[in-house]
Amino acid sequence: NWQWSASTGTDAAPYFRIFNPINQSTKFDKAGNYIRTWVTELLNVNDKFIHQPWFMNRKEQNRSNCHIGKDYPFPIVDLAKSRYRALNAFDN
């Protein structure tokens, strides 16, 4: 089961099943309780931004005391682009 949940190893699912961590988080932890427990930098972030805090404007960042690029990093991976690259790799 751990291989299935990590999307590694052999799997009967089609190659195009690529998990999106933001969608999974939004679906299974809507209020962000898990995130807030383990990523304390996001403890005071508004529910609206808990799954994508880099969309907070400066006012929201000040309110939550979480400044993107300082207290919490900017995204490293563009999920849409990485999905596209993975699908292309599987197709070839």
ZAROBA-390139 format. One record per residue (C-alpha): x, y, z; residue in three letters; chain; residue number from 1. Coordinates in Angstrom, 1 decimal, decimal comma, always signed. Each point is the difference from the previous one (the first is absolute). Layout:
NODE X Y Z ala A NUM $
...
// end
This chain:
NODE +0,0 +0,0 +0,0 asn A 1 $
NODE +2,8 +2,5 +0,7 trp A 2 $
NODE +1,2 -0,3 -3,6 gln A 3 $
NODE -3,5 +0,8 -1,2 trp A 4 $
NODE -0,4 +3,0 +2,2 ser A 5 $
NODE +3,4 +1,3 -0,9 ala A 6 $
NODE -0,7 -0,6 -3,8 ser A 7 $
NODE +3,1 -2,2 -0,3 thr A 8 $
NODE +0,7 -3,5 -1,1 gly A 9 $
NODE -2,2 -2,1 -2,3 thr A 10 $
NODE -3,6 +1,0 +0,0 asp A 11 $
NODE -3,0 -1,1 -1,9 ala A 12 $
NODE -1,1 +3,6 -0,4 ala A 13 $
NODE +0,5 +1,8 -3,3 pro A 14 $
NODE +3,2 +2,0 -0,5 tyr A 15 $
NODE -2,0 +3,3 -0,1 phe A 16 $
NODE -1,0 -0,2 +3,7 arg A 17 $
NODE +2,3 +2,6 +1,3 ile A 18 $
NODE -0,9 +1,2 +3,5 phe A 19 $
NODE -0,1 +3,7 +0,7 asn A 20 $
NODE +1,0 +0,7 +3,6 pro A 21 $
NODE -2,1 +3,2 +0,1 ile A 22 $
NODE -3,1 -1,8 -1,2 asn A 23 $
NODE +0,5 -2,9 +2,4 gln A 24 $
NODE +0,6 +2,4 +2,9 ser A 25 $
NODE -3,1 +2,0 -0,9 thr A 26 $
NODE -2,2 -3,1 -0,3 lys A 27 $
NODE +1,1 -1,8 +3,1 phe A 28 $
NODE +1,0 +2,8 +2,4 asp A 29 $
NODE -2,2 +2,9 -1,0 lys A 30 $
NODE +0,7 +2,1 +3,1 ala A 31 $
NODE +3,7 -0,7 -0,1 gly A 32 $
NODE +0,3 -1,6 +3,4 asn A 33 $
NODE +2,7 -2,4 -1,0 tyr A 34 $
NODE +2,0 +2,7 -1,7 ile A 35 $
NODE -0,3 +2,3 +3,1 arg A 36 $
NODE +1,1 -2,8 +2,3 thr A 37 $
NODE +3,2 -0,8 -1,9 trp A 38 $
NODE +0,8 +3,3 -1,8 val A 39 $
NODE -0,2 +2,5 +2,8 thr A 40 $
NODE +1,0 +2,9 -2,2 glu A 41 $
NODE -3,5 -0,3 -1,4 leu A 42 $
NODE -1,8 -0,2 +3,3 leu A 43 $
NODE -1,8 +3,4 -0,3 asn A 44 $
NODE -0,6 -0,1 -3,8 val A 45 $
NODE -3,6 +0,6 -1,0 asn A 46 $
NODE -1,8 -3,2 -1,1 asp A 47 $
NODE -0,4 +1,6 -3,5 lys A 48 $
NODE +3,8 -0,2 -0,5 phe A 49 $
NODE +1,0 -2,9 +2,1 ile A 50 $
NODE +0,5 -2,3 -3,0 his A 51 $
NODE +1,7 +2,6 -2,1 gln A 52 $
NODE +1,5 +2,6 +2,3 pro A 53 $
NODE +2,1 +1,6 -2,8 trp A 54 $
NODE -3,3 +1,6 -1,2 phe A 55 $
NODE -0,2 +2,2 +3,1 met A 56 $
NODE +0,4 +3,7 -0,7 asn A 57 $
NODE +2,3 +2,1 +2,3 arg A 58 $
NODE -2,9 +0,9 +2,3 lys A 59 $
NODE -0,9 -3,7 +0,5 glu A 60 $
NODE +3,6 -0,9 +0,6 gln A 61 $
NODE +0,4 +2,7 +2,6 asn A 62 $
NODE -3,3 -1,1 +1,7 arg A 63 $
NODE +1,1 -3,6 +0,2 ser A 64 $
NODE +3,6 +0,8 +0,8 asn A 65 $
NODE +1,1 -2,2 -2,9 cys A 66 $
NODE +2,0 +1,7 -2,7 his A 67 $
NODE +0,5 -2,0 -3,1 ile A 68 $
NODE +3,6 -0,2 -1,0 gly A 69 $
NODE +1,1 +0,7 +3,6 lys A 70 $
NODE -2,1 -2,1 +2,4 asp A 71 $
NODE -1,3 -2,5 -2,6 tyr A 72 $
NODE +1,6 -0,7 -3,4 pro A 73 $
NODE -1,4 +0,8 -3,4 phe A 74 $
NODE -1,1 -3,1 -1,9 pro A 75 $
NODE +3,0 -1,9 -1,5 ile A 76 $
NODE -2,1 -1,9 -2,6 val A 77 $
NODE -2,7 +1,2 -2,3 asp A 78 $
NODE -2,5 -2,9 +0,3 leu A 79 $
NODE -1,6 +0,6 -3,3 ala A 80 $
NODE +3,3 +0,1 -1,9 lys A 81 $
NODE +1,3 -3,1 +1,9 ser A 82 $
NODE -3,2 -1,9 -0,8 arg A 83 $
NODE +0,4 +0,9 -3,7 tyr A 84 $
NODE +3,6 -1,1 +0,0 arg A 85 $
NODE -0,8 -3,3 +1,7 ala A 86 $
NODE -2,9 -0,8 -2,4 leu A 87 $
NODE +2,4 +0,8 -2,9 asn A 88 $
NODE +2,6 -2,3 +1,4 ala A 89 $
NODE -2,5 -2,9 +0,4 phe A 90 $
NODE -1,4 +0,6 -3,6 asp A 91 $
NODE +3,5 -0,3 -1,6 asn A 92 $
// end
